[in-house]
Amino acid sequence: MQNGAASTASAEEELLFEVRDGIARVLFNRPQARNALTFAMYERLAAICQSLDRDASVKAMILTGAGDKAFAAGTDISQFRAFKTAEDALAYESRIDRVLGALERCRVPTIAAIAGACTGGGAGIAMVCDLRIAARSARFGFPIARTLGNCLSMTNYARLANLIGAARTKELVFTARLVEAAEAQAIGLVSEVVEDAAALAARAEALAELVAGHAPLTLRATKEALRRLQPRLGREEGEDLIRMCYTSRDFREGMDAFLNKRPPKWTGS
C-alpha cells in the first residue's frame, strides 16, 4: 500500500474498462498517484469480474496501469484516515479478500501486464491473475514493514506463499524490498519479461489473443482446479493479527510518517 493522494474522480474514470474483439481490458488510471486504488476502484474491479462471468463473448482479460511508473502502487493511504476501530480494519481486509477472490474466480483467463511499481494491493491483484508478464521497469513487493506496519490477511499470505513459497514470502516481507523484473521471473512471480512498456502492451495483446483462441472449458477447469487446491481458511483465521497491527500505535505512526514523508519511529505497540 503505497500512495496517499486523495481522489476526486469517479471510479469509472479511475478504472477504465472496455471490451474489444472478445478481449476485456482494465486500466488502473491514476498515474498521478502511481495508480493507487481507492475503495471504489476495488469495488468496480469486483463488479467487472462478476459481469464477465455472465458474458460468454469475452475470452480473456488484460489488466494494466496507466503510464510507465506503476501497475498499481497499492491502496491509496488516504483511505485509512477514517479507520477508528478494529472492525474498520477487519472490514478492509475482508473487502480485499472479496475483491481478489472475484478476480481469482473470474471465468476468463486474466493477464497482468506490469510496468513500474507493483506493490501492496497492486501486487495482490497481480498475484491472483492467471498470467503475469512484466517490463524490465517492473518492481514487486509488500513493503508494509517499512511503511504502515500493518499486515496481510491469512488468505493473502497463503496466496503469496503458494506462489513463491513460505521462505521467500518471509524474506520479501521482512526486508520490505522490491523485487526487480529479472528476479521476479526467476522466483515465479512473472512468466516473462520484455524490454519496455510498448513491448509489454504488444505482448499482452498477443498472449490474450492466444489464450482466447483455446478451449474455454479447459482453461476454466484448469484455473478452478488449481484454485481449489489452495489452502482454505475461514474468515476468522488471522483476525487477531489484523486487530493487533491495524489498531496499534505503530500503524498510526506509519500512516502519519508516510503522509508527512518522514521515517517512522516503530515502538512495537
GIPE-V522824 format. One line per field, one symbol per residue. ss: DSSP state (~ for helix, > for strand, _ for the rest). burial: 1 if it has 9 or more other C-alpha atoms within 8 Angstrom, else 0. A space follows every 10 residues. Layout:
ss=???
burial=???
//
This chain:
ss=__>_______ ~~~~>>>>>> __>>>>>>__ ~~~___>_~~ ~~~~~~~~~~ ~~_______> >>>>>____> >>>_>>~~~~ _____~~~~~ ~~~~~~~~~~ ~~~~~___>> >>>>__>>>_ ~~~~~~~~__ >>>>>___>> >_~~~_____ ___~~~~~~~ ~~~~_~~~~~ ~~~~~___>> ~~~~~~____ _>>>__~~~~ ~~~~~~~~~~ ~~___~~~~~ ~~~~~~~~~_ ________~~ ~~~~~~__~~ ~~~~~~~~~_ _________
burial=1111000000 1101111010 0111111111 1011111100 1111110011 0110000111 1111110111 1111111110 0000010111 0011011111 0111010111 1111111111 1111111111 1111111111 1111111111 1111111111 1111100110 0110011111 1001100111 1011011011 1001100110 1100010011 0011001001 0000000110 0110111111 1111101100 000100000
//
